[in-house]
Amino acid sequence: MTRQETRGKVKRLQGRVKEAAGIMAGDRKLEREGARQRAAGAVDESLGKARRKVGDLVDGVAKAIKK
């Protein structure tokens, strides 16, 4: 797991907590902020996964070329 994936997971979790707190407190601003943070975390996590997969693919191609 890459750092970007980890940061994304953390950001997504923090967003969920903020969003839930906003819902429970009736604070729409906090709820929206949490939703945005959760979405940004999901994007970071997805980008991290994609980068890792591309890296794995490049490593696989490099190994195949060396043979």
MORATA-V569715 format. One record per residue. N is the residue number from 1. RES is the residue in one letter. PSI is psi in whole degrees, -180 to 180 (* if undefined). Layout:
n | res | psi
N | RES | PSI
N | RES | PSI
//
This chain:
n | res | psi
1 | M | 133
2 | T | 166
3 | R | -39
4 | Q | -39
5 | E | -45
6 | T | -46
7 | R | -40
8 | G | -43
9 | K | -43
10 | V | -46
11 | K | -40
12 | R | -42
13 | L | -44
14 | Q | -39
15 | G | -41
16 | R | -44
17 | V | -46
18 | K | -43
19 | E | -45
20 | A | -41
21 | A | -40
22 | G | -40
23 | I | -47
24 | M | -36
25 | A | -10
26 | G | 23
27 | D | 98
28 | R | -34
29 | K | -46
30 | L | -39
31 | E | -46
32 | R | -41
33 | E | -43
34 | G | -41
35 | A | -42
36 | R | -42
37 | Q | -40
38 | R | -42
39 | A | -42
40 | A | -38
41 | G | -40
42 | A | -40
43 | V | -47
44 | D | -44
45 | E | -43
46 | S | -42
47 | L | -40
48 | G | -43
49 | K | -44
50 | A | -43
51 | R | -42
52 | R | -42
53 | K | -39
54 | V | -42
55 | G | -42
56 | D | -40
57 | L | -44
58 | V | -42
59 | D | -42
60 | G | -42
61 | V | -41
62 | A | -42
63 | K | -39
64 | A | -36
65 | I | -37
66 | K | -25
67 | K | *
//
